[in-house]
Amino acid sequence: MSDIPELDTIYTEYHPSSGLAPKITPLEDHNHKSFPSLVPETHPWEPFQTRIDFEALELAMEIGLNKKQLSCYIALLHRVQNRGTDSNEEDKFTFKIKIIHHQYGKEPTPHNQSTNVEEPHCLETPKETTDGQERLGNVFMMSHGQGMLPSHAPNDSKLISFILYADKSKLSSFGSAMGHLIIARLGNLPVEIRNTDGILGGGCIVGWLPIIKEESSETGKTGFVNFKNAVYHEAFKAFLENIVLYSHIGSNTKCGDGQYRVLWPFVLILSANYEEFMTMALLRGLKSNFPCPICLVPRDSQWDLSQSFPLRTENDTKNLLIKAMNEKNLEKRDKILKERSIRPIENAFWSINLTDIHLAISYDCLHSDDNSLWEDHFFPLFKLLIKDIGRKSTVAVDNCFSLVPRWSSLNHFESDVVMNLPTYWKDVIMLTHFHLPGYTLMYADFNLHTDVTLSMAEAELNQKFHPTLLQYLTFIEAPEIKTRPEPANVAADQQSHSQSANPQKSWNFPKIHLRKHLFRDIREKGVTRNYSTKPNEKMHGPIRKIYLRRTNFKDFDDQILEANHHISVAGIIRSKIDMLDSYIASRTNEDLTGESVAYDQTETNDSEISHEAGINPFTIDPQFTDYRKLASPKPTSTLNSFEASYQSTPAFQSFGEKLSKFLRQFLPQCGIPLPQRNFKLAPLDEITEYQYLQVTYTCSADWVLKTDHLRCNPKFFGHPRYDSVVINGNPDIFFAQLLTLFTITVNGTTLSLAYVQPYEPLYRLANRAVSDTELELLRLRKKPSKDAMFISVYSIIRGAVLIPLSGDSTGGAEKT
């Protein structure tokens, strides 16, 4: 077992087709990406003749001027007329309209539907290819033949994986105008780049599917539904035909590093809502015998997460369709297809090599959790339960949530939390560890999984979520479980349940069953943000703005796509100009200073003039010196006036004496000589107080650098805010609340210090209450004011959210 990695290392196993050996990387080097030094183009604004030409038109597009307004705008700029530019491929509108012919029923002529397809450039000039990614981080672990190179592929072959999203979008307020977008992302790119809506590396609108108008006389007819599905797949086939050939024979392409490789494109992931999945997989929908696009779960067993069913495969579906279409009797044909809830249509995705549509369909947290399981099922039930307990209890719940301190990544609960849970539900789950909907939903949103966390998540689903759901369904006598025996642990008195238990709400629906496939998706395609619809849903907004501002509301499809294409081209040009500006600025700084200049990309509030907190290692433990920054300073004052401003606060009594005593011990430990043996601060010594501390640390949950924005402010947006922190106390880690942050200069050295009030545990872990153990709560209380202490800001590990106990007057708090 000599190949087992050591502690604090990352073991990277590459895709089999990459030919790369596994690699072990120290934890501190994980996620540290290096980029080559690139010399930018000298005229990145081309095909515009000058930079001012481009920037004038860029501003017009950002404002959203229509053609008439744009003409006036150009006239006001007094531009020289007829200043032609050479044609450039990047300046052309690359969407092409393709007519789809498909006949419905016995009509004499086929219906003509147009679809807009963009000519792909991804196989012509890819900037970068990625050989492999770490397992279970942003990782794809493809199996079952999906995404495996064909046996005849050359040695220099690489897979190009696409992530496709499709959905209808309301363009007008009342939904009278609709668009059906196709958005593509490149799966080889890191998820931080791939999930952006930016021009370089983010999602791009690459297709626009036709929407067939439905007459009332045709609504619900099987033939017309099949017709709409057939048109959908004919249009999708027109979109996919640009990569179909390359998926079979490969494309010899010059990559960004100058090397030629044979690229094999395929569809790795389909990201959509359930309804779109059913159309993509050509299944018969919610009420069919087998409504899952991934497996063959019977319709009446979707709620039962304890059972497993055979998976669908592309080959099985093809063979069944061929068998059915060879049957001349229509009734027998339909009976064969109904065995698997399949429609009598050829699937467009079958034409792509290396792709299995049933494996590509992926779990989506937005539509399965946020908009379905929580909003449609858990929240209505929660409201009914709150209504039963009465107004007084509802107010008490709201008061408890109002005690939650303000935090940069947490919604603050002002009032009426119960009625606003659809907005706050994830915050509520994090704070309360609400087990029924909470843990299984939160596991799905993790940005990094390991074998341990996946095992914990599956245990939560199988051992807690499903048994609790079964107990609840038995309690309300739900029709879903009438055929199942009552569990032994369900009390007999539960048979007389209240009508408020909402027995009319069906829990036998596809989105609860899809959780059965969640952890398989994570193991094979990485964490759920790899295939989340959230980044794609955000792209609907700009399209709606284009519809409202830059179309005449008639035949708007082409107008929207052309405007979107212009914005995309402008974004590419702007990125090149920004690169050129940065390159020139860096060269100028190098010429002035004679050395390379490192730029700090951290954003700081204008009111928070940053101050680098010390340059010497004033640290209790070197591992916590990643990065600490004090900001938002108050005017410098004398120690005497500082003590006077806090004279009414018990913890600040004898502040100067306590600080002098601390420094006499602290300075020698840091190798700083004391000015004199009996060193003592003078009343006129200067001290600068700060109201903000930025703490950057490596998160142990996903090994990514994260930042906490800590406040020590008596009036932060009208409310006092004194954050709590985790401190390395050498040897014990403890919690404390910030009382003040300050710098003081001693013997020519500036020290960055914090004055904190420590917390202590209410009990030893061995005596922890059972409820606290199950909910993973740690109860703390503040030590007396006289125990307030000084620390170096470098001993602060990170911030912490400590929630005061309701009705507690002793300073107790509980950490969640």
C-alpha positions in Angstrom: 0.0 0.0 0.0 2.9 2.3 -0.7 0.8 4.3 -3.2 -1.5 5.7 -0.5 -1.1 9.5 -0.4 0.2 11.1 2.8 -1.9 13.4 4.9 -2.5 16.9 3.7 -1.9 16.0 0.0 -4.2 15.9 -3.0 -4.2 12.7 -5.1 -5.2 13.5 -8.7 -6.2 10.7 -11.0 -6.5 11.7 -14.6 -9.0 10.5 -17.3 -7.8 7.1 -18.8 -7.6 8.6 -22.3 -5.2 11.4 -21.2 -2.3 8.9 -20.7 -1.1 10.8 -17.6 0.0 9.1 -14.5 -1.6 10.0 -11.1 -0.1 13.0 -9.3 0.2 13.8 -5.6 0.2 17.6 -4.8 0.7 19.3 -1.4 -2.5 20.7 0.0 -1.0 24.3 0.0 -0.5 24.1 -3.8 -4.1 22.9 -4.5 -6.1 25.3 -6.7 -3.1 27.4 -7.3 -3.3 27.9 -11.1 -0.6 29.4 -13.2 -1.3 31.1 -16.5 1.1 31.7 -19.4 2.3 35.3 -20.0 0.6 36.4 -23.2 1.5 39.3 -25.4 -1.8 41.0 -26.4 -2.8 42.1 -29.8 -1.7 45.6 -30.8 -5.0 46.5 -32.4 -7.6 44.5 -30.4 -10.5 46.8 -31.5 -10.4 45.6 -35.1 -12.5 45.3 -37.3 -13.2 48.9 -36.1 -10.6 51.3 -37.5 -10.0 53.0 -34.1 -10.5 52.4 -30.5 -12.9 55.4 -30.2 -15.1 53.9 -33.0 -15.5 50.7 -31.0 -16.1 52.4 -27.6 -18.7 54.7 -29.1 -20.7 51.7 -30.5 -20.0 49.7 -27.3 -21.7 52.4 -25.2 -24.7 52.4 -27.6 -25.1 48.7 -27.1 -24.9 49.0 -23.4 -27.6 51.6 -23.4 -29.7 49.5 -25.7 -30.3 52.0 -28.5 -32.6 50.9 -31.3 -31.7 51.6 -34.9 -33.3 55.0 -35.1 -31.6 56.1 -31.8 -28.3 54.7 -32.9 -28.4 56.7 -36.2 -29.0 59.9 -34.2 -26.2 59.0 -31.8 -23.7 58.5 -34.6 -24.8 61.8 -36.2 -24.2 63.6 -32.9 -20.7 62.2 -32.8 -19.9 63.8 -36.2 -18.4 60.7 -37.5 -17.0 60.6 -41.0 -19.6 59.0 -43.3 -18.8 56.0 -45.5 -15.8 55.0 -43.5 -15.8 51.3 -44.6 -14.0 48.6 -42.8 -12.7 45.4 -44.2 -15.0 42.4 -43.6 -14.0 40.3 -40.7 -15.4 36.8 -39.8 -15.8 37.8 -36.2 -18.0 40.8 -37.2 -20.5 38.7 -39.1 -23.8 37.6 -37.8 -23.2 33.8 -37.5 -26.7 32.6 -36.7 -28.3 30.9 -39.6 -32.0 30.1 -40.1 -32.8 26.5 -41.0 -36.3 25.5 -42.1 -37.7 22.3 -40.5 -40.3 20.5 -42.6 -42.6 18.2 -40.7 -46.1 17.1 -41.6 -48.8 16.8 -39.0 -51.8 14.4 -39.5 -53.3 14.3 -42.9 -52.6 17.9 -43.9 -51.6 18.2 -47.6 -48.5 20.3 -46.9 -45.9 20.0 -44.2 -45.5 22.6 -41.4 -42.4 24.8 -41.9 -40.7 25.8 -38.6 -37.5 27.8 -38.5 -34.7 27.3 -36.0 -31.7 29.6 -35.5 -28.4 27.8 -35.3 -25.0 29.4 -34.7 -22.0 28.2 -36.6 -19.7 26.7 -34.0 -16.1 28.0 -33.6 -15.2 25.8 -30.7 -13.5 23.1 -32.9 -11.7 25.7 -35.1 -9.8 27.7 -32.4 -10.0 26.2 -29.0 -7.8 28.1 -26.5 -7.1 25.3 -24.1 -7.8 21.7 -23.5 -7.8 20.0 -20.1 -6.5 16.5 -19.7 -8.1 15.7 -16.3 -9.6 17.1 -13.1 -9.4 16.0 -9.5 -12.0 13.4 -8.5 -15.2 14.8 -6.9 -14.1 18.5 -6.9 -15.0 20.0 -10.2 -14.5 16.6 -11.6 -16.1 14.4 -14.3 -15.7 10.7 -13.7 -17.4 9.3 -16.8 -18.4 5.7 -16.9 -20.7 3.2 -18.7 -19.0 4.2 -22.0 -20.1 7.8 -21.8 -17.2 10.1 -22.9 -14.7 7.3 -23.5 -12.5 7.7 -26.6 -13.2 5.2 -29.4 -10.7 2.4 -29.9 -9.5 3.8 -33.2 -8.6 7.2 -31.8 -5.0 8.4 -32.3 -2.7 8.8 -29.3 -2.9 12.6 -29.4 -6.7 12.6 -29.1 -8.6 14.7 -26.5 -12.3 14.8 -25.5 -14.2 18.0 -25.9 -17.2 17.8 -23.6 -20.2 20.1 -24.0 -22.8 21.0 -21.4 -26.1 21.9 -23.1 -29.0 23.7 -21.5 -32.4 24.4 -23.1 -35.5 26.0 -21.8 -38.3 28.4 -22.7 -38.1 32.0 -21.6 -40.8 34.5 -21.0 -39.8 37.6 -23.0 -42.9 39.7 -22.2 -44.4 40.3 -18.8 -47.5 38.2 -19.4 -45.7 35.5 -21.4 -47.3 36.3 -24.7 -43.8 36.4 -26.3 -41.6 33.4 -25.7 -38.2 32.3 -26.7 -36.6 28.8 -26.5 -32.9 29.1 -25.9 -30.0 26.6 -26.3 -27.0 27.5 -24.2 -23.7 25.7 -24.4 -20.7 25.5 -22.1 -17.4 23.8 -22.4 -17.0 21.1 -19.8 -13.2 21.0 -20.1 -12.9 24.5 -18.5 -12.7 24.9 -14.7 -16.1 25.4 -13.2 -15.2 28.9 -11.9 -14.8 30.0 -15.6 -17.4 27.8 -17.1 -20.3 28.9 -14.9 -19.9 32.6 -15.5 -22.1 34.5 -17.9 -19.0 36.3 -19.3 -17.9 36.2 -22.8 -14.6 34.3 -22.3 -15.2 30.7 -21.2 -18.8 31.2 -19.9 -22.1 30.2 -21.4 -23.1 31.2 -24.9 -26.5 31.2 -26.6 -25.9 28.9 -29.6 -29.4 28.0 -30.8 -33.0 29.2 -30.8 -35.7 26.5 -31.0 -39.1 26.9 -32.7 -42.2 27.2 -30.5 -45.2 25.7 -32.1 -48.5 27.6 -31.6 -51.1 25.3 -30.1 -54.7 25.6 -31.1 -57.4 24.8 -28.5 -58.7 22.0 -30.8 -55.4 20.2 -30.7 -54.6 20.6 -27.0 -53.8 17.3 -25.3 -54.1 15.2 -28.5 -51.4 12.5 -28.6 -50.7 13.1 -32.3 -50.1 16.8 -31.8 -47.9 16.3 -28.8 -45.8 13.8 -30.9 -45.7 16.4 -33.7 -44.3 19.1 -31.3 -41.7 16.6 -30.0 -40.7 15.6 -33.6 -40.2 19.3 -34.6 -38.2 19.9 -31.4 -35.8 17.0 -32.3 -35.6 17.9 -35.9 -34.5 21.4 -34.9 -32.1 20.1 -32.3 -30.6 17.8 -34.9 -30.0 20.8 -37.2 -28.1 22.4 -34.3 -26.1 19.3 -33.5 -25.1 18.4 -37.0 -22.0 20.6 -36.8 -20.4 18.3 -34.3 -22.0 15.0 -35.3 -19.3 14.2 -37.9 -16.5 15.2 -35.6 -17.8 13.0 -32.9 -17.3 10.0 -35.2 -14.0 10.9 -36.9 -12.5 13.6 -34.7 -11.1 17.0 -35.7 -7.4 17.6 -36.1 -7.1 21.0 -34.5 -4.3 23.4 -33.6 -4.7 24.2 -29.9 -3.7 27.2 -27.9 -0.3 25.8 -27.1 0.5 25.5 -30.8 0.2 21.7 -30.8 -2.2 19.7 -33.1 -4.6 17.3 -31.4 -7.5 15.2 -32.6 -10.5 16.6 -30.7 -13.6 14.4 -30.2 -16.7 16.4 -29.2 -19.6 14.9 -27.3 -22.4 15.9 -25.0 -21.5 15.1 -21.4 -24.2 16.8 -19.5 -27.8 18.0 -20.2 -29.0 20.7 -17.8 -32.7 21.5 -17.8 -35.9 21.2 -15.8 -37.9 18.0 -15.6 -40.3 19.0 -18.4 -37.5 19.7 -20.8 -35.8 16.4 -19.9 -38.9 14.5 -20.9 -38.9 16.2 -24.3 -35.1 15.6 -24.7 -35.5 11.9 -23.8 -38.8 11.6 -25.8 -40.8 10.2 -23.0 -44.5 10.4 -22.4 -44.5 12.7 -19.4 -45.6 12.9 -15.9 -48.6 10.5 -16.1 -46.9 7.8 -18.1 -46.2 4.4 -16.7 -42.4 5.1 -16.3 -42.0 8.9 -15.8 -38.3 9.0 -14.9 -35.9 9.8 -17.8 -33.0 7.9 -16.1 -34.5 4.7 -14.8 -37.7 2.5 -15.1 -39.4 3.4 -11.8 -43.1 2.7 -12.0 -45.3 5.8 -11.7 -46.8 4.7 -8.4 -43.4 4.0 -6.8 -41.7 7.3 -7.3 -42.0 8.3 -3.6 -40.3 5.1 -2.4 -36.6 5.9 -2.3 -35.8 2.5 -0.7 -36.1 0.7 -4.0 -33.8 0.7 -7.0 -34.9 0.1 -10.6 -33.1 -0.8 -13.9 -31.5 2.2 -15.7 -32.5 3.3 -19.1 -29.9 3.0 -21.9 -29.8 4.4 -25.3 -29.3 1.0 -26.9 -32.4 -0.4 -25.2 -34.5 2.5 -26.2 -33.3 2.3 -29.9 -34.0 -1.5 -30.0 -37.5 -1.0 -28.6 -38.3 1.8 -31.0 -37.1 -0.3 -34.0 -39.2 -3.2 -32.8 -42.2 -1.0 -32.4 -41.8 0.7 -35.8 -41.6 -2.7 -37.5 -45.0 -3.5 -36.2 -47.6 -2.6 -38.8 -50.6 -2.6 -36.4 -50.7 0.8 -34.7 -52.3 -0.4 -31.5 -49.6 -3.1 -31.1 -46.9 -0.5 -31.9 -48.3 1.9 -29.3 -48.5 -0.9 -26.7 -44.8 -1.8 -27.2 -43.8 1.8 -26.8 -45.9 2.3 -23.7 -43.9 -0.5 -22.0 -41.2 2.0 -21.5 -43.2 5.3 -22.0 -41.4 6.0 -25.2 -42.6 8.2 -28.1 -42.5 7.0 -31.7 -39.8 9.5 -32.7 -36.0 9.2 -33.4 -34.0 11.1 -30.9 -31.6 13.8 -32.2 -29.0 12.9 -29.6 -28.6 9.4 -31.0 -26.6 10.9 -33.9 -23.7 12.0 -31.6 -21.0 9.5 -30.9 -19.8 8.9 -27.3 -23.1 10.2 -25.9 -25.9 8.5 -24.0 -28.8 10.9 -23.4 -30.0 9.0 -20.3 -26.6 9.3 -18.7 -26.2 12.9 -19.8 -29.5 14.0 -18.0 -28.4 15.4 -14.6 -29.8 16.4 -11.3 -30.7 20.1 -10.9 -30.9 21.6 -7.4 -32.8 24.7 -8.6 -35.9 22.9 -10.0 -35.8 19.7 -7.8 -35.1 21.4 -4.5 -35.6 25.1 -4.5 -38.7 25.3 -6.7 -40.2 21.9 -6.0 -39.4 19.9 -2.9 -39.1 22.9 -0.6 -41.4 25.6 -2.2 -44.2 23.3 -3.3 -44.2 20.6 -0.5 -42.2 21.4 2.6 -43.1 25.1 2.9 -46.9 24.7 2.5 -46.8 22.0 5.2 -44.7 24.2 7.4 -47.2 27.1 7.1 -50.1 24.8 8.1 -48.2 23.6 11.2 -47.3 27.2 12.2 -50.9 28.2 11.7 -52.0 25.4 14.1 -49.6 26.5 16.9 -51.0 30.0 16.9 -49.9 33.6 16.6 -48.0 33.8 19.8 -45.7 30.9 18.8 -45.3 32.4 15.3 -44.1 35.6 16.9 -41.7 33.7 19.1 -40.2 32.0 16.1 -39.7 35.3 14.3 -38.1 36.8 17.5 -35.6 33.9 17.6 -34.6 34.5 14.0 -34.2 38.2 14.6 -31.5 37.4 17.1 -29.3 36.0 14.4 -26.3 38.4 14.0 -25.6 40.1 10.7 -23.1 38.2 8.5 -21.8 38.9 5.0 -23.0 35.7 3.4 -26.2 35.3 5.4 -29.6 36.9 4.9 -30.6 38.9 8.0 -34.1 38.1 9.3 -35.9 41.4 10.0 -39.5 40.2 10.5 -42.1 37.8 9.3 -39.5 35.0 8.7 -42.2 32.3 8.7 -43.9 33.8 5.7 -40.7 34.5 3.9 -39.1 31.0 4.2 -39.2 30.4 0.4 -36.5 33.2 0.2 -34.6 32.3 3.4 -34.9 28.5 3.4 -31.2 27.7 2.9 -30.2 30.2 5.6 -32.8 28.6 8.0 -31.5 25.1 7.3 -27.9 26.2 8.1 -29.0 27.9 11.3 -31.4 25.3 12.6 -30.1 22.0 11.1 -33.7 21.3 10.2 -33.3 17.6 9.4 -36.3 16.6 7.4 -35.8 18.8 4.3 -32.5 20.2 5.4 -29.5 17.9 5.4 -30.3 16.0 2.2 -31.0 19.3 0.4 -27.8 20.9 1.7 -25.6 17.9 0.8 -26.7 18.4 -2.8 -25.3 21.9 -2.8 -21.8 21.0 -1.6 -19.1 22.4 -3.8 -16.8 19.5 -2.9 -17.6 15.9 -2.0 -15.4 13.1 -0.7 -16.2 9.4 -0.2 -17.0 10.2 3.4 -19.4 13.1 2.7 -21.1 11.0 0.0 -21.5 8.1 2.4 -23.0 10.5 5.0 -25.4 12.0 2.5 -26.6 8.6 1.3 -27.1 7.5 4.9 -29.1 10.7 5.6 -31.3 10.0 2.6 -31.8 6.2 3.3 -31.8 6.2 7.1 -33.5 9.5 8.0 -35.2 11.2 5.1 -37.0 8.2 3.6 -38.1 6.7 6.9 -39.4 10.1 8.1 -41.2 10.6 4.9 -42.8 7.1 5.1 -43.9 7.8 8.7 -45.5 11.1 7.6 -47.3 9.5 4.7 -48.6 6.8 7.0 -49.7 9.5 9.4 -51.8 11.3 6.8 -53.0 8.0 5.2 -51.6 9.0 1.9 -52.8 7.0 -1.1 -49.2 6.4 -2.2 -48.7 3.8 0.5 -52.0 2.1 0.8 -50.5 -1.1 -0.5 -47.7 -1.0 2.0 -47.9 -2.3 5.6 -47.8 0.3 8.4 -44.4 0.7 10.0 -44.2 -0.8 13.5 -42.9 2.5 15.0 -45.9 4.5 14.0 -48.2 4.9 16.9 -51.8 3.9 16.7 -53.1 7.3 17.7 -51.6 8.8 14.5 -54.6 7.3 12.5 -56.8 10.2 13.7 -54.7 12.9 12.1 -55.6 16.5 11.7 -56.8 17.9 8.3 -54.0 20.4 8.7 -51.5 17.7 7.8 -52.3 18.5 4.2 -53.2 15.0 3.0 -54.3 16.3 -0.5 -50.7 17.1 -1.5 -49.2 14.2 -3.5 -45.7 13.1 -2.6 -45.5 10.7 -5.5 -43.9 13.0 -8.0 -40.7 12.7 -10.3 -38.6 15.3 -8.6 -38.6 13.6 -5.3 -37.6 10.3 -7.0 -34.7 12.1 -8.9 -32.9 12.3 -5.5 -32.3 8.6 -6.0 -29.9 9.4 -8.8 -28.3 12.4 -7.2 -25.3 10.7 -5.6 -24.6 8.6 -8.8 -24.5 11.9 -10.7 -22.0 13.3 -8.2 -19.8 10.3 -8.4 -19.8 10.3 -12.3 -20.1 14.0 -13.1 -18.8 15.8 -10.0 -20.7 18.2 -7.7 -24.0 19.6 -8.7 -22.7 23.0 -9.7 -21.2 21.3 -12.7 -24.7 20.8 -14.1 -26.8 23.4 -12.3 -29.3 25.4 -14.3 -28.7 28.5 -12.2 -25.9 30.0 -14.3 -28.1 29.5 -17.4 -31.3 30.9 -15.8 -29.4 34.1 -15.2 -28.9 34.5 -18.9 -32.6 34.9 -19.5 -32.6 38.4 -18.1 -30.3 40.0 -20.7 -32.4 38.4 -23.4 -35.6 39.9 -22.0 -33.9 43.4 -21.9 -32.9 43.0 -25.6 -36.5 42.1 -26.4 -37.9 45.2 -24.6 -35.3 47.7 -25.8 -34.1 46.6 -29.2 -36.9 44.9 -31.1 -40.1 46.0 -32.7 -41.9 43.1 -31.0 -42.6 41.5 -34.4 -40.4 38.6 -35.8 -38.2 39.3 -32.8 -36.2 36.0 -32.8 -33.6 37.2 -35.4 -33.5 40.7 -33.8 -32.7 39.3 -30.4 -30.0 36.9 -31.7 -28.3 39.5 -33.8 -28.2 42.0 -30.9 -26.9 39.3 -28.6 -24.2 38.4 -31.1 -23.1 42.0 -31.3 -22.9 42.2 -27.6 -20.8 39.0 -27.5 -18.4 40.3 -30.2 -18.1 43.6 -28.3 -17.3 41.7 -25.1 -14.5 39.8 -26.8 -13.0 43.0 -28.2 -13.4 44.7 -24.8 -11.5 41.9 -23.1 -8.7 42.2 -25.6 -8.5 45.9 -25.1 -8.4 45.5 -21.3 -5.6 42.9 -21.7 -3.7 45.4 -23.8 -4.2 48.2 -21.2 -3.0 46.0 -18.4 0.0 44.8 -20.3 1.0 48.4 -21.1 0.5 49.5 -17.5 2.6 46.6 -16.2 5.4 47.4 -18.6 5.3 51.0 -17.7 5.5 50.2 -13.9 8.4 47.8 -14.6 10.3 50.6 -16.5 9.7 53.0 -13.6 10.7 50.6 -10.8 13.0 48.2 -12.5 11.1 45.2 -11.2 7.9 43.4 -11.7 4.8 44.7 -9.9 2.3 42.4 -8.2 -1.2 43.7 -8.3 -3.7 43.2 -5.5 -7.0 42.4 -7.0 -9.0 42.6 -3.8 -11.9 45.0 -3.9 -12.2 47.5 -1.0 -15.0 49.8 -0.1 -14.2 53.4 -0.8 -14.8 54.3 2.8 -12.5 51.6 4.0 -9.0 52.9 3.3 -6.9 49.8 3.6 -4.0 49.5 5.9 -1.6 46.6 5.7 -1.6 45.1 9.1 2.0 44.8 10.0 4.9 43.2 8.2 6.5 41.1 10.9 5.3 37.6 11.8 3.4 38.6 14.9 1.8 35.3 15.1 1.0 32.5 17.6 1.0 29.9 14.8 2.6 30.5 11.3 -0.2 28.6 9.5 -2.7 31.4 10.3 -0.7 34.2 8.6 -2.3 33.7 5.2 -3.6 37.2 4.9 -5.0 39.8 7.3 -6.0 43.3 6.5 -7.3 46.1 8.8 -9.4 48.8 7.2 -12.0 51.5 7.9 -9.7 53.4 10.4 -10.9 56.0 12.9 -8.8 59.2 13.5 -5.7 58.4 15.5 -6.1 59.4 19.2 -4.0 59.2 22.3 -4.3 56.3 24.7 -5.8 58.6 27.3 -8.6 59.8 25.0 -9.2 56.3 23.8 -9.8 55.0 27.3 -12.1 58.0 28.0 -14.3 57.1 25.0 -14.9 53.6 26.5 -15.1 54.6 30.2 -18.7 53.4 30.5 -17.8 49.9 29.2 -16.7 47.5 32.0 -14.4 45.5 29.8 -12.3 48.6 29.0 -11.5 49.4 32.6 -7.7 49.8 33.1 -7.3 49.2 29.3 -3.8 50.9 29.2 -2.4 48.9 32.1 -3.7 45.6 30.7 -2.2 46.5 27.3 1.2 47.3 28.8 1.2 44.0 30.7 0.3 42.1 27.5 3.1 43.9 25.5 5.7 43.1 28.0 5.0 39.4 27.4 4.1 39.5 23.7 7.0 41.6 22.3 9.9 39.3 23.5 8.0 36.2 22.0 8.0 38.0 18.7 11.7 38.9 18.8 11.0 42.6 19.4 13.1 44.3 22.1 11.4 46.2 24.8 12.2 49.9 25.0 12.9 49.5 28.7 12.8 46.8 31.3 9.7 48.0 33.1 8.0 49.1 29.9 4.7 50.9 30.3 2.6 52.8 27.7 2.3 56.6 28.3 -1.1 58.4 28.2 0.0 60.3 25.1 1.0 57.3 23.1 -1.0 57.1 19.9 -3.5 54.4 19.0 -5.5 53.9 15.8 -8.8 52.1 16.0 -10.2 50.2 13.0 -13.7 48.9 12.3 -13.1 46.2 9.7 -10.8 43.2 9.5 -10.5 41.0 6.4 -9.4 37.5 7.2 -8.4 35.2 4.3 -8.0 31.5 5.2 -8.0 28.1 3.6 -11.4 26.4 4.2 -11.0 22.8 5.4 -14.3 21.9 3.8 -13.1 22.3 0.2 -9.4 23.6 0.4 -10.3 26.8 -1.3 -9.2 30.3 -0.1 -12.1 32.2 1.4 -12.5 35.5 3.1 -14.5 36.6 6.1 -15.4 40.3 6.5 -15.3 41.0 10.2 -16.8 44.1 11.7 -16.2 45.9 14.9 -18.6 48.9 14.5 -21.0 50.6 16.9 -23.2 51.7 14.0 -23.0 49.4 11.0 -25.9 50.4 8.8 -27.7 51.7 11.8 -27.0 48.7 14.1 -24.1 47.8 16.4 -22.1 44.9 15.0 -19.3 43.2 16.9 -18.5 39.9 15.2 -17.2 36.7 16.8 -14.1 34.9 15.8 -12.3 31.6 16.2 -8.8 32.1 17.7 -5.8 29.8 17.9 -5.0 30.0 21.6 -2.0 27.7 21.5 -2.7 25.0 22.4 -6.5 25.3 22.6 -8.8 26.9 20.0 -11.5 29.1 21.5 -14.3 31.5 20.5 -14.4 35.2 21.3 -16.2 38.4 20.4 -14.3 41.4 19.0 -14.4 44.4 21.2 -12.0 46.6 19.3 -9.3 46.4 16.6 -6.3 48.8 16.7 -2.7 49.4 15.8 -0.1 50.8 18.1 3.6 51.6 17.4 6.2 50.4 19.9 9.9 50.9 19.5 9.3 51.8 15.8 7.3 48.7 15.1 3.6 48.8 14.3 1.5 46.1 16.0 -1.9 45.0 14.8 -3.9 43.8 17.7 -7.5 42.9 18.8 -9.2 43.2 22.1 -11.7 40.3 22.6 -14.0 38.9 25.1 -13.6 35.1 25.2 -16.4 32.5 25.4 -16.2 29.2 27.4 -18.2 26.0 26.9 -21.3 25.6 29.1 -20.3 21.9 29.6 -17.7 19.4 28.6 -18.3 17.5 25.4 -18.7 14.3 27.4 -21.7 15.8 29.2 -23.3 17.2 26.0 -27.1 17.0 25.8 -28.5 14.4 23.4 -30.4 17.0 21.4 -27.2 19.1 21.0 -25.3 16.1 19.8 -27.9 15.2 17.2 -28.2 18.8 16.0 -24.4 19.3 16.2 -24.8 22.4 18.5 -22.1 23.8 20.8 -23.3 26.0 23.7 -21.1 28.7 24.9 -21.2 31.7 27.3 -19.2 34.8 27.6 -16.5 35.0 30.3 -16.8 38.0 32.7 -15.7 41.4 31.4 -12.6 41.3 33.5 -11.3 38.4 31.4 -11.2 40.4 28.2 -7.8 39.9 26.5 -5.5 41.1 23.8 -4.5 39.0 20.8 -2.6 39.5 17.6 -4.9 39.7 14.6 -2.8 36.9 13.1 -4.0 34.5 15.7 -7.6 34.8 14.3 -8.3 31.7 12.2 -11.7 32.9 10.8 -15.0 34.4 11.8 -17.9 32.6 13.5 -21.6 33.1 13.7 -22.7 32.8 17.3 -26.5 33.1 17.9 -27.7 34.4 21.3 -30.2 32.2 23.0 -33.7 33.5 23.2 -34.4 35.0 26.6 -30.9 34.4 27.9 -29.5 37.2 30.0 -26.2 35.5 30.8 -24.5 36.1 27.5 -25.0 32.5 26.4 -24.8 31.6 22.8 -24.9 28.6 20.6 -22.8 27.9 17.5 -24.5 26.3 14.6 
